[in-house]
Amino acid sequence: MPLPTDNRVWPHPHPAPALDAMSTWDTWWSGDPDRLEKLYGGGSGGPDPKRMQYAGGVVGRMARWWWGTPTAPGERRTKLHVPIAGDLCGGSANLLFSEGPNFTVADDATQKRLDELVDDGMLATLQSAAEVGAALGGVYLRPVYDLELADRPWLDAVHADRAVPEFRWGRLSAVTFWRTVHEADGQVWRQLEQHERGTIQHGLYQGTEQKLGHTVPLEDHPATAGFAEIVNEDGLLDTGYDGLDVSYIPNNMTRRWRCNVDLKDLGRSDLDGVEPLMDSLDEVYASWMRDIRLGKGRIVVPSAYLQSNGPGQGATWNPDQEVYSGINMLARSDGAQLTVAQFAIRVQEHATAPRTSSTRSSGPPDTAARLSGSAATSPSPRPSPTPRNGAR
């Protein structure tokens, strides 16, 4: 099948559900809080609250995620991300390739050449490919060579979200890799690389963000000019191998698209189905850190000690102390600095001491003593009640 010649939508629409899922997994795997807020719409200001409440589809679902809760304008972002997704995928790769693979052939010369290729960074490539496959559900391996860089070929890993595969009976029969080589003034230049049995075809397209556009010569861009020297007039390169020179390694059998004929042969990500748990984990840790921050001491300082942040922006004294507002009071005339006082909790004496017949008083201790002493020496007589009906 030749490369497309029509101005079609790109990426190809048939793997669109898989590409959307891979975008979500890639965001969690990257561990970037800004990307998570952008994915779920929880950035500064956030989406329209009415739209979040009543809209269905993607917007309504995203609003129910903790990362989808918006941050009010001017409010400090307190969302904390725990990079558990990267640890899961990295741990999976380390378990799979904790040691380098051993390749054995009968011919001594071939064995020597194979050992040279394996020792030339193959283990690092396989470990990286395994982590990518664990995150996106699969990875492609292809042989590449560049005589200006090395005198031998090496393995290269292509991520699953940059490929349009074709499967036959569960096996990869052809694949088209693509990458963006240039973007400027609304124009997007893409390189397509189609692998079929025995051949590789290269093409350069000038289009837009949504459309593939039309083909242009490979020489028109420095990123593809080198391929123009090794392909024929049709952009084809003969590999010298009768089979397909690309291998696809699925991470595991997919569950989400098992009934989709176009996607059922793609692998399953280690993050598939655990996105809500990771979202809840971030919420718990962020809430925990917020409690720790709020548990720090708060003080009240004179307004003269605060530094204004501008009209309507409040004032601060020390960001670590998180002073919210000041009060209109005079600073100390002796120039003494502020001190932090810790007030001890008093235990009422009468709660533990035995009860006595002394008279209770609501005043301070010294006042109560004076009152009790005066009552003992010169008690004042109570006035006699006045009889009713004029009786005396």
JOVEN-V312222 format. One record per backbone hydrogen bond with DSSP energy under -1.0 kcal/mol. NH is the residue of the N-H (numbers start at 0). CO is the residue of the C=O. Records with the same first field share a line. If there is no record, write none. Layout:
NH = CO + CO
This chain:
7 = 5
9 = 209
15 = 12
18 = 14
19 = 15
20 = 16
21 = 17
22 = 18
23 = 19
24 = 20
25 = 21
26 = 22
27 = 23
28 = 24
29 = 25
30 = 26
35 = 31
36 = 32
37 = 33
38 = 34
39 = 35
41 = 36
44 = 70
46 = 40
51 = 47
52 = 48
53 = 49
54 = 50
60 = 56
61 = 57
62 = 58
63 = 60
64 = 61
68 = 65
70 = 42
74 = 71
83 = 81
86 = 82
87 = 83
88 = 84
89 = 85
90 = 86
91 = 87
92 = 88
93 = 89
94 = 90
95 = 91
96 = 92
110 = 106
111 = 107
112 = 108
113 = 109
114 = 110
115 = 111
116 = 112
117 = 113
118 = 114
120 = 118
121 = 117
124 = 120
125 = 121
126 = 122
127 = 123
128 = 124
129 = 125
130 = 126
131 = 127
132 = 128
133 = 129
134 = 130
135 = 131
136 = 132
138 = 248
139 = 157
140 = 246
141 = 155
143 = 153
148 = 145
149 = 145
153 = 143
155 = 141
157 = 139
161 = 158
163 = 175
165 = 173
167 = 170
170 = 167
172 = 165
173 = 165
174 = 194
175 = 163
176 = 192
177 = 161
178 = 190
180 = 188
181 = 188
183 = 186
186 = 183
187 = 206
188 = 181
189 = 204
190 = 178
191 = 202
192 = 176
193 = 200
194 = 174
195 = 198
197 = 242
198 = 195
199 = 236
200 = 193
201 = 234
202 = 191
204 = 189
205 = 213
206 = 187
207 = 210
211 = 7
213 = 205
215 = 203
219 = 216
220 = 217
223 = 220
229 = 226
230 = 226
231 = 235
234 = 231
236 = 199
238 = 197
246 = 140
248 = 138
250 = 136
259 = 256
263 = 259
265 = 262
269 = 133
271 = 268
273 = 270
277 = 273
278 = 274
279 = 275
280 = 276
281 = 277
282 = 278
283 = 279
284 = 280
285 = 281
286 = 282
287 = 283
288 = 284
289 = 285
290 = 286
291 = 287
292 = 288
293 = 289
294 = 290
295 = 292
302 = 326
304 = 301
305 = 302
306 = 315
308 = 313
312 = 309
315 = 306
320 = 317
321 = 317
326 = 300
328 = 326
334 = 331
350 = 347
351 = 348
352 = 348
367 = 363
368 = 364
369 = 365
370 = 366
371 = 367
372 = 368
373 = 369
374 = 370
375 = 371
376 = 372
377 = 373
390 = 387
